[in-house]
Every structure is written in structure tokens, then in C-alpha cells.
Amino acid sequence: MSTSDFPLLLGDSIGKILRNGYESEPASHRAWVRVSDVPDFKVQSRVGLGSAPDLTAIPELGEYTFGSLSEERETFFVTKYGKALALSWEALVNDDLQVFGQVPRMFAQAARRKEADVIYTDLLAANAGAGQTMFDSVALFHADHGNLVGSAAFDATQLSLGRVKLRRQTAIGGGLLNLEPRYLIVPPEKETAAEALISSMSRLVATTAEAAPAQWLSSLQLVVEPRVATTAVYLVANTAQIDCAELGILADQGGAPFVENESDFNTDALFWKVRHVFGGRFIDYRGIVKLVVT
């Protein structure tokens, strides 16, 4: 048998099936993580430049004084992830339901799930929930970073404390950032409560002038993720204001996983292999706040 005998498995539709499967797989991290192309396997640097120095009053004929700028850097690199699968020729011939035609889609979905594993499990939940270790050798969520709210009931009051944390973050070298909360990340156990909280505030804003201060809650975009611990929710700033987390994908693979196959001359078996090359990193702790919930 030849390639023409397996149009669903080996035809031109593979690329389309692969990308459709990759893009249709639920991926909550893609809502709030910046995605970028990475040229190679070398260490990637993300340098943040501090704010301009504060201006000072200059008297008539007075001299200008010099200020300084600060910088900080986070680094990451991409890693190759993959898996292989072998199917006998007899299995393919007997596949009257054409289920093996979904192998590219299944591999693509597995690639998307691996991205989420890296962002949520390897980075966000690292160090027993304190998050990855940042450039300053301090965990992502720490009192020194001003982005941690102590244990309390999950309600509007606690979310307001998280918003204060975002608003009071300062840029490198000084200067208030006044960050606006945009995303609310919750585990499934808090999904119903979060929906009720956001929807109730939306109704109040629409009907009651006095409820205008709660409008920020109604505008939050809810992100539900089962990898998130049941005792934590997160407020993430608008990504247009500040970089929070980044997912770098090797540019050579076109932004999606790559699947290839070949047949074994001696056994007629068909071998599948998927490759997905990417890396993740939290770039700036200022853009996210962790709230410990009960």
C-alpha cells in the first residue's frame, strides 16, 4: 500500500488537522500570557528598563542635575518536547472507523496541554505555590514584591485588596505604575462564586448609579484553570500595560507543533512523531497578584 491508500492519515489535510486541533484545545493561559517567536535554543533575555528619574525644580540660571536609569533582566530558553507513536499496518487497514486519522489532532492537543503545564504547574505553582524564582532570587509571590494577599474569604473585599496591590506597584527605579486589573484566574472550585460575583456587579452597575465603584469587577475577564490550586486566585494586570508572563515558541516551527510520520520497511508499521519547541517565564512580578482564599 502507498500514501494514496491513507488519505486521512497521510494526505494534505494533516497540517490543517494539526493546527485546528492545536488551536481548538482549551488553553486558558493564552488569554493572559504574551506569546512570542524565539529564533533559536539560546538563552533569551528580557530586559526591563526603569522609569525616567523624577524631575526636580531648577531655579533661574540653575544647573540641571543628572539622574540615572535602572534595569533588570529575566531569562529563559525553549525546550523541545515530543512523543512518538507506532501503529501496525494491520491496525491501519482494519481502521474502518478512521479513528487513526485523528492522531495529528490528538498530538496537537497534547502540545497545547504541555504549554499550560509549564505556565501553571512549573512556573505559577513552583516553590510550593510561591511561584518561580525571579531575577532578584525572590519567589514570584512574596511580601517583598508587594503582590501577595493573605488568606481570606473569596469576595469583593479581598479582590479589592488585590487591586490595591496592583495599583501601588512601582516601576524599576521608582514611579507608580497604577496597573489596572484585567484577568481573574480561578480554580474550578471558585468558578461559580466568581461568575456570581462578576455578574452581580454587572447588574448593579447597569441599574444602580451608586454601584459605579464596583464597575471594575464587572469588567474582569474570568479565566478558569483546573491546574490552579483550590486555595488561590490571581489578579493579572492588563497586558497592554505591563508584561507578566511570556510563552516563547521556536519560530522555525511556525508557531505550532510539528508532526511527521514514516513507515518501517521491515514491519510495515507506521511511526508518528510530534515535536513542540517552546519555553515560558514570568517576566515581571508587578503584573500579577496572588490572593490566598478560603
The 8 nearest C-alpha neighbors of each residue, nearest first, counted from 0:
[[1, 4, 2, 3, 5, 88, 267, 92],
 [2, 0, 3, 4, 5, 9, 6, 262],
 [1, 3, 4, 5, 9, 6, 0, 10],
 [2, 4, 1, 5, 6, 10, 9, 0],
 [3, 5, 2, 1, 0, 6, 9, 7],
 [6, 4, 8, 3, 7, 2, 9, 10],
 [7, 5, 10, 9, 8, 3, 4, 2],
 [8, 6, 100, 5, 10, 9, 12, 13],
 [9, 7, 100, 5, 6, 10, 13, 99],
 [8, 10, 6, 5, 7, 2, 13, 11],
 [9, 11, 6, 12, 7, 8, 13, 5],
 [10, 12, 13, 14, 9, 15, 6, 7],
 [11, 13, 15, 10, 14, 16, 7, 9],
 [14, 12, 16, 15, 11, 17, 10, 103],
 [15, 13, 17, 16, 12, 18, 11, 103],
 [14, 16, 12, 18, 17, 13, 19, 11],
 [17, 15, 13, 19, 14, 18, 104, 20],
 [16, 18, 104, 14, 103, 20, 15, 19],
 [17, 19, 21, 15, 20, 16, 22, 14],
 [20, 18, 16, 22, 21, 17, 23, 15],
 [21, 19, 104, 23, 17, 18, 107, 22],
 [22, 20, 107, 18, 108, 19, 23, 24],
 [21, 23, 19, 20, 24, 18, 111, 25],
 [22, 24, 20, 21, 19, 25, 108, 26],
 [23, 25, 108, 22, 21, 26, 20, 111],
 [26, 24, 23, 27, 22, 111, 112, 108],
 [27, 25, 28, 29, 24, 115, 111, 112],
 [26, 28, 29, 30, 222, 25, 224, 223],
 [29, 27, 30, 26, 32, 31, 115, 118],
 [28, 30, 32, 27, 31, 26, 33, 34],
 [31, 29, 28, 27, 32, 222, 26, 182],
 [30, 32, 29, 28, 33, 238, 182, 235],
 [33, 31, 244, 29, 245, 28, 30, 34],
 [32, 34, 245, 246, 244, 35, 31, 242],
 [35, 33, 246, 245, 247, 32, 36, 248],
 [34, 36, 247, 246, 248, 37, 33, 245],
 [35, 37, 250, 248, 247, 249, 38, 34],
 [36, 38, 249, 250, 248, 247, 39, 35],
 [39, 37, 250, 249, 36, 251, 40, 41],
 [40, 38, 41, 37, 249, 250, 77, 251],
 [39, 41, 77, 76, 42, 38, 78, 249],
 [42, 40, 39, 76, 43, 77, 38, 75],
 [41, 43, 76, 75, 74, 44, 40, 77],
 [42, 44, 75, 74, 76, 41, 45, 37],
 [45, 43, 74, 73, 46, 42, 72, 75],
 [44, 46, 73, 72, 74, 47, 43, 282],
 [47, 45, 72, 71, 44, 48, 73, 70],
 [46, 48, 71, 70, 72, 49, 45, 171],
 [47, 49, 70, 69, 46, 50, 71, 171],
 [50, 48, 171, 69, 172, 70, 68, 170],
 [49, 51, 172, 170, 171, 52, 173, 174],
 [50, 52, 68, 53, 49, 67, 172, 66],
 [53, 51, 66, 67, 50, 54, 68, 172],
 [54, 52, 55, 51, 174, 66, 173, 50],
 [53, 55, 52, 56, 51, 66, 57, 64],
 [56, 54, 57, 53, 64, 63, 52, 58],
 [55, 57, 58, 54, 63, 61, 59, 53],
 [56, 58, 61, 55, 59, 63, 62, 60],
 [59, 57, 61, 60, 56, 62, 63, 55],
 [58, 60, 61, 57, 62, 56, 63, 55],
 [61, 59, 58, 62, 57, 63, 56, 64],
 [62, 60, 58, 59, 57, 63, 56, 64],
 [63, 61, 64, 60, 57, 58, 59, 65],
 [62, 64, 61, 65, 57, 55, 56, 60],
 [65, 63, 62, 66, 55, 57, 61, 54],
 [66, 64, 63, 67, 52, 62, 54, 55],
 [67, 65, 52, 64, 68, 53, 51, 54],
 [66, 68, 52, 69, 65, 51, 172, 49],
 [67, 69, 49, 51, 172, 70, 52, 50],
 [70, 68, 49, 172, 48, 171, 67, 71],
 [69, 71, 48, 47, 49, 171, 46, 68],
 [72, 70, 47, 46, 48, 73, 69, 134],
 [71, 73, 46, 45, 47, 134, 44, 74],
 [72, 74, 45, 134, 282, 44, 46, 75],
 [75, 73, 44, 43, 45, 42, 72, 76],
 [76, 74, 43, 42, 280, 278, 279, 44],
 [75, 77, 42, 278, 43, 40, 41, 78],
 [76, 78, 278, 277, 40, 276, 79, 247],
 [79, 77, 276, 277, 278, 80, 76, 40],
 [78, 80, 276, 275, 81, 277, 274, 77],
 [81, 79, 275, 274, 276, 78, 82, 277],
 [82, 80, 274, 273, 275, 79, 83, 272],
 [81, 83, 273, 272, 84, 274, 80, 271],
 [84, 82, 272, 271, 273, 85, 81, 270],
 [83, 85, 271, 270, 272, 86, 82, 269],
 [84, 86, 270, 269, 271, 268, 87, 83],
 [87, 85, 269, 268, 270, 88, 90, 84],
 [88, 86, 268, 90, 89, 269, 91, 267],
 [87, 89, 268, 91, 90, 267, 92, 86],
 [88, 90, 92, 87, 91, 93, 86, 268],
 [91, 89, 93, 87, 88, 92, 94, 86],
 [90, 92, 94, 88, 89, 93, 87, 86],
 [91, 93, 89, 90, 94, 88, 95, 87],
 [92, 94, 90, 91, 95, 89, 96, 88],
 [95, 93, 91, 97, 96, 92, 90, 98],
 [94, 96, 97, 93, 92, 98, 91, 90],
 [97, 95, 94, 98, 99, 93, 100, 91],
 [98, 96, 94, 95, 99, 100, 7, 101],
 [97, 99, 100, 96, 101, 94, 102, 95],
 [100, 98, 101, 102, 97, 94, 8, 91],
 [99, 101, 8, 7, 98, 102, 97, 103],
 [100, 102, 99, 104, 103, 98, 105, 16],
 [101, 103, 105, 99, 104, 100, 106, 98],
 [104, 102, 17, 106, 105, 101, 107, 16],
 [105, 103, 20, 17, 107, 101, 102, 106],
 [104, 106, 102, 108, 107, 103, 101, 109],
 [107, 105, 109, 103, 108, 104, 102, 110],
 [108, 106, 21, 104, 110, 109, 105, 20],
 [107, 109, 21, 105, 111, 110, 106, 24],
 [108, 110, 106, 112, 107, 111, 113, 105],
 [111, 109, 107, 113, 108, 112, 106, 275],
 [110, 112, 108, 114, 113, 109, 21, 107],
 [113, 111, 109, 115, 114, 110, 116, 108],
 [112, 114, 116, 110, 115, 111, 109, 117],
 [115, 113, 111, 117, 112, 116, 118, 110],
 [114, 116, 112, 118, 113, 117, 119, 28],
 [117, 115, 113, 120, 114, 119, 118, 112],
 [116, 118, 121, 114, 115, 120, 119, 122],
 [119, 117, 115, 122, 116, 120, 121, 123],
 [118, 120, 123, 116, 117, 122, 115, 121],
 [121, 119, 124, 116, 117, 122, 123, 118],
 [120, 122, 117, 125, 119, 118, 124, 123],
 [123, 121, 131, 125, 118, 124, 130, 120],
 [122, 124, 130, 119, 125, 120, 118, 121],
 [125, 123, 128, 120, 130, 122, 119, 121],
 [126, 124, 130, 122, 131, 128, 127, 121],
 [125, 127, 129, 128, 130, 131, 124, 138],
 [128, 126, 125, 129, 124, 130, 123, 131],
 [127, 129, 124, 130, 125, 126, 123, 228],
 [130, 128, 140, 126, 127, 138, 139, 125],
 [131, 129, 125, 123, 139, 124, 128, 126],
 [130, 132, 122, 125, 139, 138, 133, 123],
 [131, 133, 138, 137, 136, 139, 130, 134],
 [132, 134, 136, 135, 137, 138, 139, 131],
 [133, 135, 136, 73, 72, 132, 137, 71],
 [134, 136, 137, 133, 132, 138, 71, 72],
 [137, 135, 133, 134, 132, 138, 139, 131],
 [138, 136, 135, 132, 133, 139, 141, 134],
 [139, 137, 132, 140, 131, 130, 129, 133],
 [138, 140, 130, 131, 284, 132, 133, 129],
 [141, 139, 129, 138, 147, 146, 130, 144],
 [140, 142, 144, 143, 147, 138, 139, 146],
 [141, 143, 145, 144, 147, 146, 140, 148],
 [144, 142, 141, 145, 137, 146, 140, 147],
 [143, 145, 141, 142, 146, 140, 284, 285],
 [146, 144, 142, 143, 147, 164, 141, 168],
 [147, 145, 288, 144, 164, 140, 289, 141],
 [146, 148, 289, 288, 140, 141, 145, 290],
 [149, 147, 290, 289, 291, 161, 150, 146],
 [150, 148, 291, 151, 290, 147, 292, 289],
 [149, 151, 291, 292, 293, 148, 290, 152],
 [152, 150, 292, 293, 153, 149, 291, 157],
 [151, 153, 293, 292, 154, 157, 150, 291],
 [154, 152, 292, 157, 151, 293, 155, 158],
 [153, 155, 156, 157, 152, 158, 196, 193],
 [154, 156, 158, 157, 159, 153, 196, 216],
 [157, 155, 159, 154, 158, 160, 153, 152],
 [156, 158, 160, 159, 155, 154, 153, 161],
 [159, 157, 161, 155, 160, 156, 162, 154],
 [158, 160, 162, 156, 161, 157, 155, 163],
 [161, 159, 157, 163, 158, 162, 164, 156],
 [162, 160, 158, 164, 159, 163, 288, 148],
 [161, 163, 159, 165, 164, 160, 166, 158],
 [162, 164, 166, 160, 161, 165, 167, 159],
 [165, 163, 161, 162, 167, 166, 146, 145],
 [166, 164, 162, 178, 163, 167, 168, 161],
 [165, 167, 177, 178, 163, 164, 168, 162],
 [168, 166, 164, 165, 177, 163, 175, 169],
 [169, 167, 165, 176, 166, 175, 285, 164],
 [170, 168, 175, 174, 176, 173, 167, 171],
 [169, 171, 173, 174, 172, 176, 49, 50],
 [172, 170, 49, 173, 50, 69, 169, 70],
 [171, 173, 49, 69, 50, 170, 68, 174],
 [174, 172, 170, 171, 169, 50, 175, 49],
 [173, 175, 169, 170, 176, 50, 172, 171],
 [174, 176, 169, 177, 168, 170, 167, 173],
 [175, 177, 169, 178, 168, 170, 174, 166],
 [178, 176, 166, 175, 167, 179, 168, 165],
 [179, 177, 166, 165, 176, 236, 180, 240],
 [178, 180, 236, 237, 181, 177, 166, 165],
 [181, 179, 236, 235, 237, 234, 182, 162],
 [180, 182, 237, 236, 219, 235, 220, 179],
 [183, 181, 220, 235, 219, 234, 221, 180],
 [182, 184, 234, 221, 233, 222, 220, 219],
 [185, 183, 222, 233, 232, 223, 221, 182],
 [184, 186, 232, 223, 189, 224, 222, 190],
 [185, 187, 227, 224, 225, 188, 189, 223],
 [188, 186, 190, 189, 225, 223, 224, 185],
 [187, 189, 186, 190, 229, 191, 185, 192],
 [190, 188, 192, 187, 186, 191, 185, 193],
 [191, 189, 187, 193, 192, 188, 194, 185],
 [192, 190, 194, 193, 189, 195, 188, 187],
 [191, 193, 195, 189, 194, 190, 196, 153],
 [194, 192, 196, 190, 195, 191, 189, 197],
 [195, 193, 191, 197, 196, 192, 198, 190],
 [196, 194, 192, 198, 193, 197, 199, 191],
 [195, 197, 193, 199, 194, 198, 192, 200],
 [196, 198, 217, 194, 200, 199, 195, 216],
 [199, 197, 201, 195, 200, 196, 194, 202],
 [200, 198, 202, 196, 201, 197, 195, 203],
 [199, 201, 203, 197, 198, 202, 217, 204],
 [202, 200, 217, 198, 204, 199, 203, 197],
 [203, 201, 205, 199, 200, 204, 206, 198],
 [204, 202, 200, 206, 207, 205, 201, 210],
 [205, 203, 201, 210, 202, 211, 206, 207],
 [204, 206, 202, 203, 207, 201, 208, 210],
 [207, 205, 203, 204, 202, 208, 210, 201],
 [208, 206, 203, 209, 210, 204, 205, 211],
 [207, 209, 210, 211, 206, 204, 205, 203],
 [208, 210, 207, 211, 212, 204, 203, 213],
 [211, 209, 204, 208, 207, 212, 213, 203],
 [210, 212, 214, 213, 204, 209, 208, 207],
 [211, 213, 210, 214, 215, 209, 204, 216],
 [214, 212, 211, 215, 210, 216, 200, 217],
 [213, 215, 217, 211, 216, 212, 204, 218],
 [214, 216, 218, 213, 217, 219, 212, 180],
 [217, 215, 214, 218, 219, 213, 197, 200],
 [216, 218, 201, 197, 214, 200, 215, 219],
 [217, 219, 215, 216, 220, 214, 181, 197],
 [220, 218, 181, 182, 216, 217, 221, 183],
 [221, 219, 182, 183, 181, 218, 222, 217],
 [220, 222, 183, 182, 219, 184, 223, 185],
 [221, 223, 184, 183, 27, 185, 220, 224],
 [224, 222, 185, 186, 184, 187, 221, 190],
 [223, 225, 186, 226, 227, 185, 27, 187],
 [226, 224, 186, 227, 187, 223, 228, 185],
 [227, 225, 224, 119, 228, 120, 186, 116],
 [226, 228, 186, 225, 224, 229, 119, 185],
 [229, 227, 230, 231, 186, 226, 225, 124],
 [228, 230, 186, 231, 188, 227, 189, 187],
 [231, 229, 292, 228, 291, 293, 232, 186],
 [232, 230, 291, 292, 228, 290, 229, 289],
 [233, 231, 185, 290, 184, 289, 291, 292],
 [232, 234, 289, 184, 288, 183, 290, 235],
 [233, 235, 183, 288, 287, 182, 180, 184],
 [236, 234, 287, 182, 180, 286, 181, 233],
 [237, 235, 180, 286, 181, 179, 238, 178],
 [236, 238, 181, 239, 240, 180, 179, 235],
 [239, 237, 241, 240, 242, 236, 243, 31],
 [238, 240, 237, 241, 242, 236, 179, 181],
 [241, 239, 238, 237, 178, 242, 236, 179],
 [242, 240, 238, 239, 286, 243, 237, 236],
 [243, 241, 238, 244, 283, 282, 286, 240],
 [242, 244, 283, 286, 282, 281, 241, 284],
 [245, 243, 281, 32, 282, 280, 33, 242],
 [246, 244, 33, 32, 280, 279, 34, 281],
 [245, 247, 279, 34, 278, 33, 35, 248],
 [246, 248, 35, 278, 277, 36, 37, 34],
 [249, 247, 277, 36, 37, 276, 250, 254],
 [248, 250, 37, 251, 276, 36, 38, 277],
 [249, 251, 36, 252, 253, 37, 38, 248],
 [250, 252, 249, 253, 38, 254, 39, 37],
 [253, 251, 250, 254, 249, 255, 257, 256],
 [254, 252, 250, 255, 251, 249, 256, 248],
 [253, 255, 252, 248, 250, 249, 256, 36],
 [254, 256, 253, 252, 257, 18, 275, 21],
 [257, 255, 275, 274, 107, 110, 258, 252],
 [258, 256, 274, 273, 275, 255, 252, 259],
 [259, 257, 273, 272, 274, 256, 103, 260],
 [260, 258, 272, 271, 273, 257, 261, 270],
 [261, 259, 271, 270, 272, 269, 258, 262],
 [260, 262, 270, 269, 263, 271, 259, 268],
 [261, 263, 269, 268, 267, 270, 264, 260],
 [262, 264, 267, 268, 265, 266, 269, 261],
 [263, 265, 267, 266, 262, 268, 261, 269],
 [264, 266, 263, 267, 268, 262, 269, 88],
 [265, 267, 268, 263, 264, 87, 88, 262],
 [268, 266, 263, 88, 264, 262, 265, 269],
 [269, 267, 87, 88, 266, 263, 86, 262],
 [268, 270, 262, 86, 85, 261, 87, 263],
 [271, 269, 85, 260, 261, 84, 262, 86],
 [272, 270, 260, 84, 83, 259, 85, 269],
 [273, 271, 83, 259, 258, 82, 260, 84],
 [272, 274, 258, 81, 82, 257, 106, 83],
 [275, 273, 81, 257, 256, 80, 258, 276],
 [274, 276, 256, 80, 79, 81, 257, 110],
 [277, 275, 79, 78, 249, 80, 248, 77],
 [278, 276, 248, 77, 247, 78, 249, 275],
 [277, 279, 77, 247, 76, 246, 78, 248],
 [280, 278, 246, 245, 247, 118, 117, 75],
 [279, 281, 245, 244, 282, 75, 246, 122],
 [282, 280, 244, 243, 283, 245, 284, 279],
 [281, 283, 244, 243, 73, 280, 242, 245],
 [284, 282, 243, 285, 281, 242, 286, 244],
 [283, 285, 286, 139, 287, 243, 282, 144],
 [286, 284, 283, 287, 168, 165, 146, 144],
 [285, 287, 236, 243, 284, 235, 241, 283],
 [286, 288, 235, 234, 285, 284, 236, 146],
 [289, 287, 146, 234, 233, 147, 161, 235],
 [290, 288, 233, 147, 232, 148, 146, 291],
 [289, 291, 148, 232, 231, 233, 147, 292],
 [290, 292, 150, 231, 149, 230, 148, 289],
 [293, 291, 230, 150, 151, 231, 153, 152],
 [292, 152, 151, 230, 150, 153, 291, 231]]
